[in-house]
Structure formats: structure tokens, C-alpha cells
Amino acid sequence: RAFWGWLNAVFNKVDYERIQAVGPDRAASEWLLRCGAEVRYQGSPKWQQDYNGLPTGPLGKYKIEAINATNSCIMYRGFDYLDGLEHVTDIRLEKCMYIQDECLQRLSETNNLQKSLLQLKIISCGNVTDKGILALHKLMNLEYLYLSDLPGIREKKTTFHALQQALPNLELELDLE
């Protein structure tokens, strides 16, 4: 088990030279696919899940629009890859064992995501607590938030009321015990 944790940490190490060389969307695509996530590019209906099948072409041609991190090993240390992404409207974090409050805080502090992110789904991420959900208040354009199977959320009423106050246009869908 320790070996897999180490390997996942290696997959999440940020290569800043790579970001400079190939651009933020390509570098983030490589990171996400290496960690078992999928990406969808602007103008494309299909999800990219094969690292070896990443599209080639002029730098900057493929812009990430959606991220599906279901069962992926993405973790906080890789979140610097998100900084340069300007077109991400939809993120799904499901069964991500390394996603915790600090990840959601980092997500909500990413300037480009504050502007572009419209939909966020957080499902079965056992390390997420009220603190992480409250941190999402900085995603000012977020229109839809779906939360399901998050046992770490204890103060449901207080947390969701505070989030609704901060984001009055947010549609909040809950499937919590």
C-alpha cells in the first residue's frame, strides 16, 4: 500500500518546465490522464482517457473544458497544473481517495477556475469535511454543486446555509445521509 501512495505522489509531481514547454492544457491533460482521470476538450463530445492517444497539433489548440476524476489518484501536490486552465466549466471528483479539504480550498483559490467553473460534483470522497465545502465560496460563477456520500460533512445545515449566502445563484443538490 505504501508503494502505491509513493507512486501516486510521483504521478502528481508538478513539472513546471513541462507546463512552459507544452502549455497549461496539454500539461494538465498529461497529469490528469497519468492519474487515471479523463478530460474533455472544448468543441469535442468525447472524453479523452488514453494517455497515448492525447491529441497532437499546434500548442494551445486543445483547451480542457471538463475533468472527470472518478477513481483517480489526483492529489493536492498536483493542483498547480490547474492554474493555467481558463476554460474548465465542469469538474467531477468521485471516489478520489486523496481529495481532502485542502484540495477544495486550492481549487476555489485558483483564479481561472473562479471565473470559468460552472458545475462541480463531489461524490464519495471520504476525506472531505464541512471546511472543504465552505472553502468553495470563492467559486463565484459556480451554478451547480452536487454533493453525495460525504460522511465527513457533519454540520450540514450550517455549512449549506453559509454556502448559499455566499453564492446566492448556486443550485445545490444533496444526496447525503
Rosetta blueprint (number, residue, H / E / L):
1 R L
2 A H
3 F H
4 W H
5 G H
6 W H
7 L H
8 N H
9 A H
10 V H
11 F H
12 N L
13 K L
14 V L
15 D L
16 Y H
17 E H
18 R H
19 I H
20 Q H
21 A H
22 V H
23 G L
24 P H
25 D H
26 R H
27 A H
28 A H
29 S H
30 E H
31 W H
32 L H
33 L H
34 R H
35 C L
36 G L
37 A L
38 E E
39 V E
40 R E
41 Y E
42 Q L
43 G L
44 S L
45 P L
46 K L
47 W L
48 Q E
49 Q L
50 D L
51 Y H
52 N H
53 G H
54 L L
55 P L
56 T L
57 G L
58 P L
59 L L
60 G L
61 K L
62 Y L
63 K L
64 I E
65 E E
66 A E
67 I E
68 N E
69 A L
70 T L
71 N L
72 S L
73 C L
74 I L
75 M L
76 Y H
77 R H
78 G H
79 F H
80 D H
81 Y H
82 L H
83 D L
84 G L
85 L L
86 E L
87 H L
88 V L
89 T L
90 D E
91 I E
92 R E
93 L E
94 E E
95 K L
96 C L
97 M L
98 Y L
99 I L
100 Q E
101 D H
102 E H
103 C H
104 L H
105 Q H
106 R H
107 L H
108 S H
109 E L
110 T L
111 N H
112 N H
113 L H
114 Q H
115 K H
116 S H
117 L L
118 L L
119 Q E
120 L E
121 K E
122 I E
123 I E
124 S L
125 C L
126 G L
127 N E
128 V L
129 T L
130 D H
131 K H
132 G H
133 I H
134 L H
135 A H
136 L H
137 H H
138 K H
139 L L
140 M L
141 N L
142 L L
143 E L
144 Y E
145 L E
146 Y E
147 L E
148 S E
149 D L
150 L L
151 P L
152 G L
153 I L
154 R L
155 E L
156 K H
157 K H
158 T H
159 T H
160 F H
161 H H
162 A H
163 L H
164 Q H
165 Q H
166 A H
167 L L
168 P L
169 N L
170 L L
171 E E
172 L E
173 E E
174 L E
175 D E
176 L L
177 E L
